[in-house]
Amino acid sequence: MRPIWTGTLSFGLLNIPVSLMSGERRTDLQFRMLDSRDDSPVRYERVNSETGEEVPWKDVVKAFEYEKGSYVVLADEDLKAAAPGGKETVEMAAFVDEAQIDTRYFEKPYVLVPGRKAEKGYVLLRETLRKLGKVGVARVVVRTREYLCMVKPLDDALVLIILRFPQELVDLADFKLPGKATADYRISKSEVAMASQLIESMSGQWTPGEYRDDFRDRLRKVIDQRIHQKGGTTQVRDADEDLPEDATTNVVDFMSLLKKSLDSKKRTPAVGKSASRAAAEKPAARKKAPAKKATVKKAPAKKAASRADAGKPTATRKAAARKRPAKATRKSA
């Protein structure tokens, strides 16, 4: 399995080299769309809505529609300027009780795997979190986007769970929900007792292995039957990083770093590097590139006159052009 990135897990002055690995396995059955007339694959294409012509990737730009039909175009420099600065680091911001985090915030699991010779710091954090019953709340950059996340011990692993930001959740007050007392809904004590008895009789331990995606299993069975069925398949001919080494650590005085972390909130270089070495490895400040002047692309030149018009006198062609309806123009930002 390939890591998403290799970086550090940081809390206080301790920086633990880790690899961020995906903690989920996609089991969805993937389908291709075919043209039923000749079984050719159907492709998605980028088409200009006015000309109907396919647009190459090099001519595609990102734009934000701030009003209906009005766009502001963002250059690559704008996107880079807004991108988060800290990469390949899980930096702890706080430690809280896991029960305080609403389950609606949980989104996607990852696994943090320690680098070579980083086991001591990894186990120290894992077992301390387990002993105190705490989880870490941090920020992490995954594929150019910054996320809120939670780091928690699970068996021998430190698991990183991507969390949703509060703005991504719909406020429960926005829904029409029954919020009065049970008596207001004419629920009797005997009904509550009966419901409690039923729930107790169905209660047990959470054993995820007992649950399977039955729909996928049934669909897979149908596919296998079609594969072995005569005439049930068709042959289709498509038209159409290097991994960094794990970071290493040397013997480190963890007691000293932990004591300094309690006395100061300043961060030090990653474990295993001296301050002078880390400073020497810092890249020189890059000069800011001069800002590019905003340019407005001109509309593509109109196609040459058709062959039918080629033989007509100039005056006749001009008259015909005046009769044609004017083409609607788009509002540029």
SEMI-319532 format. One record per residue (C-alpha): residue number from 1; x, y, z. Coordinates in steps of 0.5 Angstrom, whole numbers, always signed. Layout:
<pts>
pt num = NUM | xx = X | yy = Y | zz = Z;
...
</pts>
This chain:
<pts>
pt num = 1 | xx = +0 | yy = +0 | zz = +0;
pt num = 2 | xx = +3 | yy = +7 | zz = -2;
pt num = 3 | xx = +3 | yy = +12 | zz = +3;
pt num = 4 | xx = -1 | yy = +19 | zz = +2;
pt num = 5 | xx = +5 | yy = +23 | zz = +5;
pt num = 6 | xx = +11 | yy = +22 | zz = +9;
pt num = 7 | xx = +12 | yy = +27 | zz = +14;
pt num = 8 | xx = +11 | yy = +28 | zz = +22;
pt num = 9 | xx = +6 | yy = +28 | zz = +28;
pt num = 10 | xx = +8 | yy = +34 | zz = +32;
pt num = 11 | xx = +6 | yy = +35 | zz = +39;
pt num = 12 | xx = +10 | yy = +40 | zz = +44;
pt num = 13 | xx = +17 | yy = +39 | zz = +42;
pt num = 14 | xx = +16 | yy = +32 | zz = +40;
pt num = 15 | xx = +16 | yy = +31 | zz = +32;
pt num = 16 | xx = +15 | yy = +23 | zz = +30;
pt num = 17 | xx = +16 | yy = +21 | zz = +23;
pt num = 18 | xx = +10 | yy = +18 | zz = +20;
pt num = 19 | xx = +7 | yy = +16 | zz = +14;
pt num = 20 | xx = +0 | yy = +17 | zz = +13;
pt num = 21 | xx = -4 | yy = +11 | zz = +10;
pt num = 22 | xx = -11 | yy = +10 | zz = +8;
pt num = 23 | xx = -15 | yy = +7 | zz = +13;
pt num = 24 | xx = -21 | yy = +5 | zz = +8;
pt num = 25 | xx = -22 | yy = +0 | zz = +2;
pt num = 26 | xx = -27 | yy = +2 | zz = -3;
pt num = 27 | xx = -31 | yy = -4 | zz = -5;
pt num = 28 | xx = -36 | yy = -1 | zz = -10;
pt num = 29 | xx = -37 | yy = -5 | zz = -16;
pt num = 30 | xx = -34 | yy = +0 | zz = -22;
pt num = 31 | xx = -38 | yy = +0 | zz = -28;
pt num = 32 | xx = -37 | yy = +3 | zz = -35;
pt num = 33 | xx = -42 | yy = +6 | zz = -40;
pt num = 34 | xx = -42 | yy = +3 | zz = -47;
pt num = 35 | xx = -46 | yy = +5 | zz = -53;
pt num = 36 | xx = -52 | yy = +0 | zz = -54;
pt num = 37 | xx = -51 | yy = +1 | zz = -61;
pt num = 38 | xx = -44 | yy = -2 | zz = -62;
pt num = 39 | xx = -41 | yy = -3 | zz = -55;
pt num = 40 | xx = -36 | yy = +3 | zz = -55;
pt num = 41 | xx = -34 | yy = +6 | zz = -49;
pt num = 42 | xx = -38 | yy = +13 | zz = -47;
pt num = 43 | xx = -33 | yy = +18 | zz = -45;
pt num = 44 | xx = -34 | yy = +25 | zz = -42;
pt num = 45 | xx = -31 | yy = +31 | zz = -45;
pt num = 46 | xx = -30 | yy = +38 | zz = -44;
pt num = 47 | xx = -35 | yy = +42 | zz = -49;
pt num = 48 | xx = -35 | yy = +49 | zz = -50;
pt num = 49 | xx = -43 | yy = +50 | zz = -49;
pt num = 50 | xx = -43 | yy = +56 | zz = -55;
pt num = 51 | xx = -39 | yy = +52 | zz = -60;
pt num = 52 | xx = -40 | yy = +45 | zz = -58;
pt num = 53 | xx = -32 | yy = +44 | zz = -59;
pt num = 54 | xx = -28 | yy = +40 | zz = -54;
pt num = 55 | xx = -24 | yy = +44 | zz = -50;
pt num = 56 | xx = -17 | yy = +42 | zz = -49;
pt num = 57 | xx = -14 | yy = +42 | zz = -41;
pt num = 58 | xx = -9 | yy = +47 | zz = -43;
pt num = 59 | xx = -15 | yy = +52 | zz = -44;
pt num = 60 | xx = -19 | yy = +50 | zz = -38;
pt num = 61 | xx = -19 | yy = +55 | zz = -32;
pt num = 62 | xx = -23 | yy = +55 | zz = -26;
pt num = 63 | xx = -28 | yy = +61 | zz = -24;
pt num = 64 | xx = -33 | yy = +63 | zz = -19;
pt num = 65 | xx = -40 | yy = +65 | zz = -21;
pt num = 66 | xx = -41 | yy = +70 | zz = -16;
pt num = 67 | xx = -48 | yy = +72 | zz = -20;
pt num = 68 | xx = -52 | yy = +69 | zz = -25;
pt num = 69 | xx = -48 | yy = +69 | zz = -31;
pt num = 70 | xx = -42 | yy = +73 | zz = -28;
pt num = 71 | xx = -35 | yy = +69 | zz = -26;
pt num = 72 | xx = -29 | yy = +71 | zz = -23;
pt num = 73 | xx = -23 | yy = +67 | zz = -26;
pt num = 74 | xx = -18 | yy = +65 | zz = -21;
pt num = 75 | xx = -10 | yy = +64 | zz = -24;
pt num = 76 | xx = -6 | yy = +58 | zz = -21;
pt num = 77 | xx = -2 | yy = +63 | zz = -17;
pt num = 78 | xx = -9 | yy = +65 | zz = -13;
pt num = 79 | xx = -10 | yy = +58 | zz = -12;
pt num = 80 | xx = -3 | yy = +57 | zz = -9;
pt num = 81 | xx = -3 | yy = +63 | zz = -5;
pt num = 82 | xx = -10 | yy = +61 | zz = -1;
pt num = 83 | xx = -7 | yy = +54 | zz = -1;
pt num = 84 | xx = -5 | yy = +52 | zz = +7;
pt num = 85 | xx = +3 | yy = +53 | zz = +8;
pt num = 86 | xx = +4 | yy = +47 | zz = +13;
pt num = 87 | xx = +5 | yy = +41 | zz = +9;
pt num = 88 | xx = +6 | yy = +33 | zz = +11;
pt num = 89 | xx = +5 | yy = +35 | zz = +19;
pt num = 90 | xx = +0 | yy = +33 | zz = +24;
pt num = 91 | xx = +1 | yy = +38 | zz = +29;
pt num = 92 | xx = -3 | yy = +37 | zz = +35;
pt num = 93 | xx = -7 | yy = +43 | zz = +37;
pt num = 94 | xx = -11 | yy = +40 | zz = +44;
pt num = 95 | xx = -13 | yy = +34 | zz = +47;
pt num = 96 | xx = -20 | yy = +33 | zz = +49;
pt num = 97 | xx = -24 | yy = +27 | zz = +51;
pt num = 98 | xx = -27 | yy = +23 | zz = +45;
pt num = 99 | xx = -34 | yy = +23 | zz = +48;
pt num = 100 | xx = -34 | yy = +31 | zz = +47;
pt num = 101 | xx = -34 | yy = +30 | zz = +39;
pt num = 102 | xx = -40 | yy = +29 | zz = +36;
pt num = 103 | xx = -40 | yy = +23 | zz = +31;
pt num = 104 | xx = -43 | yy = +27 | zz = +26;
pt num = 105 | xx = -36 | yy = +30 | zz = +25;
pt num = 106 | xx = -33 | yy = +24 | zz = +23;
pt num = 107 | xx = -31 | yy = +23 | zz = +16;
pt num = 108 | xx = -26 | yy = +19 | zz = +14;
pt num = 109 | xx = -20 | yy = +14 | zz = +17;
pt num = 110 | xx = -13 | yy = +14 | zz = +16;
pt num = 111 | xx = -7 | yy = +10 | zz = +20;
pt num = 112 | xx = -1 | yy = +13 | zz = +22;
pt num = 113 | xx = +5 | yy = +9 | zz = +21;
pt num = 114 | xx = +12 | yy = +10 | zz = +25;
pt num = 115 | xx = +18 | yy = +11 | zz = +21;
pt num = 116 | xx = +24 | yy = +7 | zz = +22;
pt num = 117 | xx = +27 | yy = +8 | zz = +29;
pt num = 118 | xx = +21 | yy = +13 | zz = +31;
pt num = 119 | xx = +17 | yy = +7 | zz = +35;
pt num = 120 | xx = +19 | yy = +10 | zz = +42;
pt num = 121 | xx = +16 | yy = +17 | zz = +41;
pt num = 122 | xx = +10 | yy = +13 | zz = +37;
pt num = 123 | xx = +9 | yy = +8 | zz = +43;
pt num = 124 | xx = +10 | yy = +14 | zz = +48;
pt num = 125 | xx = +4 | yy = +18 | zz = +45;
pt num = 126 | xx = -1 | yy = +12 | zz = +44;
pt num = 127 | xx = +0 | yy = +9 | zz = +51;
pt num = 128 | xx = -1 | yy = +16 | zz = +54;
pt num = 129 | xx = -7 | yy = +18 | zz = +50;
pt num = 130 | xx = -10 | yy = +11 | zz = +52;
pt num = 131 | xx = -8 | yy = +12 | zz = +59;
pt num = 132 | xx = -11 | yy = +19 | zz = +60;
pt num = 133 | xx = -17 | yy = +17 | zz = +55;
pt num = 134 | xx = -16 | yy = +23 | zz = +51;
pt num = 135 | xx = -15 | yy = +24 | zz = +43;
pt num = 136 | xx = -11 | yy = +29 | zz = +40;
pt num = 137 | xx = -15 | yy = +35 | zz = +35;
pt num = 138 | xx = -10 | yy = +37 | zz = +30;
pt num = 139 | xx = -10 | yy = +40 | zz = +23;
pt num = 140 | xx = -7 | yy = +36 | zz = +17;
pt num = 141 | xx = -6 | yy = +37 | zz = +9;
pt num = 142 | xx = -8 | yy = +32 | zz = +5;
pt num = 143 | xx = -8 | yy = +33 | zz = -3;
pt num = 144 | xx = -7 | yy = +41 | zz = -2;
pt num = 145 | xx = -13 | yy = +42 | zz = +2;
pt num = 146 | xx = -13 | yy = +43 | zz = +10;
pt num = 147 | xx = -17 | yy = +39 | zz = +14;
pt num = 148 | xx = -19 | yy = +38 | zz = +22;
pt num = 149 | xx = -17 | yy = +32 | zz = +24;
pt num = 150 | xx = -17 | yy = +27 | zz = +31;
pt num = 151 | xx = -12 | yy = +22 | zz = +33;
pt num = 152 | xx = -13 | yy = +17 | zz = +37;
pt num = 153 | xx = -10 | yy = +10 | zz = +40;
pt num = 154 | xx = -13 | yy = +4 | zz = +37;
pt num = 155 | xx = -10 | yy = -3 | zz = +39;
pt num = 156 | xx = -3 | yy = -2 | zz = +36;
pt num = 157 | xx = -4 | yy = +4 | zz = +32;
pt num = 158 | xx = -5 | yy = +11 | zz = +32;
pt num = 159 | xx = -11 | yy = +13 | zz = +28;
pt num = 160 | xx = -13 | yy = +19 | zz = +24;
pt num = 161 | xx = -20 | yy = +21 | zz = +23;
pt num = 162 | xx = -22 | yy = +27 | zz = +18;
pt num = 163 | xx = -27 | yy = +31 | zz = +22;
pt num = 164 | xx = -32 | yy = +36 | zz = +18;
pt num = 165 | xx = -31 | yy = +43 | zz = +20;
pt num = 166 | xx = -38 | yy = +46 | zz = +24;
pt num = 167 | xx = -40 | yy = +50 | zz = +18;
pt num = 168 | xx = -41 | yy = +43 | zz = +14;
pt num = 169 | xx = -46 | yy = +41 | zz = +19;
pt num = 170 | xx = -53 | yy = +43 | zz = +18;
pt num = 171 | xx = -56 | yy = +46 | zz = +25;
pt num = 172 | xx = -61 | yy = +41 | zz = +28;
pt num = 173 | xx = -65 | yy = +47 | zz = +29;
pt num = 174 | xx = -66 | yy = +48 | zz = +22;
pt num = 175 | xx = -71 | yy = +42 | zz = +22;
pt num = 176 | xx = -78 | yy = +41 | zz = +25;
pt num = 177 | xx = -76 | yy = +36 | zz = +30;
pt num = 178 | xx = -81 | yy = +33 | zz = +36;
pt num = 179 | xx = -78 | yy = +37 | zz = +42;
pt num = 180 | xx = -83 | yy = +36 | zz = +47;
pt num = 181 | xx = -84 | yy = +32 | zz = +53;
pt num = 182 | xx = -86 | yy = +24 | zz = +52;
pt num = 183 | xx = -93 | yy = +26 | zz = +55;
pt num = 184 | xx = -94 | yy = +31 | zz = +50;
pt num = 185 | xx = -94 | yy = +26 | zz = +45;
pt num = 186 | xx = -99 | yy = +21 | zz = +49;
pt num = 187 | xx = -93 | yy = +16 | zz = +50;
pt num = 188 | xx = -95 | yy = +12 | zz = +57;
pt num = 189 | xx = -90 | yy = +9 | zz = +62;
pt num = 190 | xx = -92 | yy = +2 | zz = +60;
pt num = 191 | xx = -90 | yy = +4 | zz = +52;
pt num = 192 | xx = -83 | yy = +6 | zz = +55;
pt num = 193 | xx = -82 | yy = +0 | zz = +59;
pt num = 194 | xx = -84 | yy = -5 | zz = +53;
pt num = 195 | xx = -79 | yy = -1 | zz = +48;
pt num = 196 | xx = -74 | yy = -1 | zz = +54;
pt num = 197 | xx = -75 | yy = -9 | zz = +54;
pt num = 198 | xx = -75 | yy = -10 | zz = +47;
pt num = 199 | xx = -68 | yy = -6 | zz = +46;
pt num = 200 | xx = -65 | yy = -10 | zz = +52;
pt num = 201 | xx = -67 | yy = -16 | zz = +49;
pt num = 202 | xx = -63 | yy = -14 | zz = +42;
pt num = 203 | xx = -57 | yy = -11 | zz = +46;
pt num = 204 | xx = -50 | yy = -14 | zz = +45;
pt num = 205 | xx = -43 | yy = -13 | zz = +43;
pt num = 206 | xx = -41 | yy = -9 | zz = +37;
pt num = 207 | xx = -38 | yy = -14 | zz = +32;
pt num = 208 | xx = -37 | yy = -11 | zz = +25;
pt num = 209 | xx = -35 | yy = -18 | zz = +22;
pt num = 210 | xx = -43 | yy = -20 | zz = +23;
pt num = 211 | xx = -45 | yy = -14 | zz = +18;
pt num = 212 | xx = -44 | yy = -15 | zz = +10;
pt num = 213 | xx = -46 | yy = -11 | zz = +4;
pt num = 214 | xx = -51 | yy = -16 | zz = +2;
pt num = 215 | xx = -53 | yy = -12 | zz = -4;
pt num = 216 | xx = -46 | yy = -12 | zz = -7;
pt num = 217 | xx = -45 | yy = -19 | zz = -6;
pt num = 218 | xx = -52 | yy = -21 | zz = -10;
pt num = 219 | xx = -50 | yy = -16 | zz = -15;
pt num = 220 | xx = -43 | yy = -20 | zz = -16;
pt num = 221 | xx = -46 | yy = -26 | zz = -16;
pt num = 222 | xx = -51 | yy = -24 | zz = -22;
pt num = 223 | xx = -44 | yy = -21 | zz = -26;
pt num = 224 | xx = -41 | yy = -28 | zz = -25;
pt num = 225 | xx = -47 | yy = -31 | zz = -28;
pt num = 226 | xx = -47 | yy = -27 | zz = -34;
pt num = 227 | xx = -39 | yy = -28 | zz = -35;
pt num = 228 | xx = -40 | yy = -35 | zz = -35;
pt num = 229 | xx = -47 | yy = -35 | zz = -39;
pt num = 230 | xx = -46 | yy = -36 | zz = -47;
pt num = 231 | xx = -47 | yy = -29 | zz = -50;
pt num = 232 | xx = -47 | yy = -25 | zz = -44;
pt num = 233 | xx = -40 | yy = -22 | zz = -45;
pt num = 234 | xx = -38 | yy = -17 | zz = -50;
pt num = 235 | xx = -31 | yy = -15 | zz = -52;
pt num = 236 | xx = -29 | yy = -8 | zz = -52;
pt num = 237 | xx = -23 | yy = -4 | zz = -54;
pt num = 238 | xx = -21 | yy = +3 | zz = -51;
pt num = 239 | xx = -20 | yy = +9 | zz = -55;
pt num = 240 | xx = -17 | yy = +12 | zz = -52;
pt num = 241 | xx = +12 | yy = +17 | zz = -14;
pt num = 242 | xx = +17 | yy = +15 | zz = -13;
pt num = 243 | xx = +16 | yy = +14 | zz = -5;
pt num = 244 | xx = +20 | yy = +18 | zz = -1;
pt num = 245 | xx = +24 | yy = +14 | zz = +4;
pt num = 246 | xx = +22 | yy = +13 | zz = +11;
pt num = 247 | xx = +24 | yy = +19 | zz = +16;
pt num = 248 | xx = +29 | yy = +16 | zz = +21;
pt num = 249 | xx = +31 | yy = +18 | zz = +28;
pt num = 250 | xx = +37 | yy = +18 | zz = +33;
pt num = 251 | xx = +37 | yy = +17 | zz = +40;
pt num = 252 | xx = +33 | yy = +22 | zz = +43;
pt num = 253 | xx = +32 | yy = +25 | zz = +50;
pt num = 254 | xx = +25 | yy = +25 | zz = +51;
pt num = 255 | xx = +25 | yy = +27 | zz = +58;
pt num = 256 | xx = +28 | yy = +33 | zz = +56;
pt num = 257 | xx = +24 | yy = +35 | zz = +50;
pt num = 258 | xx = +18 | yy = +34 | zz = +54;
pt num = 259 | xx = +20 | yy = +38 | zz = +60;
pt num = 260 | xx = +22 | yy = +44 | zz = +55;
pt num = 261 | xx = +15 | yy = +43 | zz = +52;
pt num = 262 | xx = +11 | yy = +44 | zz = +58;
pt num = 263 | xx = +16 | yy = +51 | zz = +59;
pt num = 264 | xx = +15 | yy = +53 | zz = +52;
pt num = 265 | xx = +10 | yy = +53 | zz = +46;
pt num = 266 | xx = +16 | yy = +54 | zz = +41;
pt num = 267 | xx = +17 | yy = +48 | zz = +36;
pt num = 268 | xx = +24 | yy = +45 | zz = +35;
pt num = 269 | xx = +26 | yy = +42 | zz = +29;
pt num = 270 | xx = +24 | yy = +34 | zz = +28;
pt num = 271 | xx = +27 | yy = +29 | zz = +32;
pt num = 272 | xx = +34 | yy = +27 | zz = +30;
pt num = 273 | xx = +36 | yy = +33 | zz = +27;
pt num = 274 | xx = +40 | yy = +39 | zz = +31;
pt num = 275 | xx = +38 | yy = +46 | zz = +31;
pt num = 276 | xx = +44 | yy = +48 | zz = +26;
pt num = 277 | xx = +43 | yy = +42 | zz = +22;
pt num = 278 | xx = +35 | yy = +44 | zz = +21;
pt num = 279 | xx = +37 | yy = +51 | zz = +20;
pt num = 280 | xx = +42 | yy = +49 | zz = +14;
pt num = 281 | xx = +37 | yy = +45 | zz = +11;
pt num = 282 | xx = +32 | yy = +51 | zz = +10;
pt num = 283 | xx = +31 | yy = +53 | zz = +3;
pt num = 284 | xx = +33 | yy = +60 | zz = +2;
pt num = 285 | xx = +27 | yy = +65 | zz = +1;
pt num = 286 | xx = +24 | yy = +65 | zz = -6;
pt num = 287 | xx = +23 | yy = +72 | zz = -9;
pt num = 288 | xx = +16 | yy = +74 | zz = -10;
pt num = 289 | xx = +15 | yy = +73 | zz = -18;
pt num = 290 | xx = +12 | yy = +80 | zz = -21;
pt num = 291 | xx = +4 | yy = +80 | zz = -21;
pt num = 292 | xx = +1 | yy = +78 | zz = -27;
pt num = 293 | xx = -3 | yy = +83 | zz = -31;
pt num = 294 | xx = -10 | yy = +81 | zz = -32;
pt num = 295 | xx = -11 | yy = +79 | zz = -39;
pt num = 296 | xx = -18 | yy = +79 | zz = -42;
pt num = 297 | xx = -18 | yy = +73 | zz = -48;
pt num = 298 | xx = -21 | yy = +76 | zz = -54;
pt num = 299 | xx = -27 | yy = +72 | zz = -57;
pt num = 300 | xx = -24 | yy = +67 | zz = -63;
pt num = 301 | xx = -25 | yy = +70 | zz = -70;
pt num = 302 | xx = -31 | yy = +68 | zz = -74;
pt num = 303 | xx = -30 | yy = +62 | zz = -79;
pt num = 304 | xx = -29 | yy = +64 | zz = -86;
pt num = 305 | xx = -35 | yy = +65 | zz = -90;
pt num = 306 | xx = -38 | yy = +59 | zz = -93;
pt num = 307 | xx = -37 | yy = +57 | zz = -100;
pt num = 308 | xx = -44 | yy = +59 | zz = -102;
pt num = 309 | xx = -42 | yy = +66 | zz = -100;
pt num = 310 | xx = -35 | yy = +66 | zz = -103;
pt num = 311 | xx = -38 | yy = +67 | zz = -110;
pt num = 312 | xx = -43 | yy = +73 | zz = -108;
pt num = 313 | xx = -41 | yy = +80 | zz = -109;
pt num = 314 | xx = -39 | yy = +84 | zz = -103;
pt num = 315 | xx = -45 | yy = +88 | zz = -102;
pt num = 316 | xx = -49 | yy = +82 | zz = -102;
pt num = 317 | xx = -45 | yy = +79 | zz = -97;
pt num = 318 | xx = -45 | yy = +85 | zz = -92;
pt num = 319 | xx = -53 | yy = +85 | zz = -93;
pt num = 320 | xx = -54 | yy = +78 | zz = -91;
pt num = 321 | xx = -49 | yy = +79 | zz = -85;
pt num = 322 | xx = -54 | yy = +85 | zz = -83;
pt num = 323 | xx = -60 | yy = +80 | zz = -83;
pt num = 324 | xx = -57 | yy = +75 | zz = -78;
pt num = 325 | xx = -58 | yy = +75 | zz = -71;
pt num = 326 | xx = -53 | yy = +78 | zz = -66;
pt num = 327 | xx = -50 | yy = +73 | zz = -62;
pt num = 328 | xx = -50 | yy = +73 | zz = -55;
pt num = 329 | xx = -44 | yy = +75 | zz = -51;
pt num = 330 | xx = -42 | yy = +73 | zz = -44;
pt num = 331 | xx = -41 | yy = +78 | zz = -38;
pt num = 332 | xx = -34 | yy = +77 | zz = -36;
pt num = 333 | xx = -31 | yy = +78 | zz = -29;
</pts>
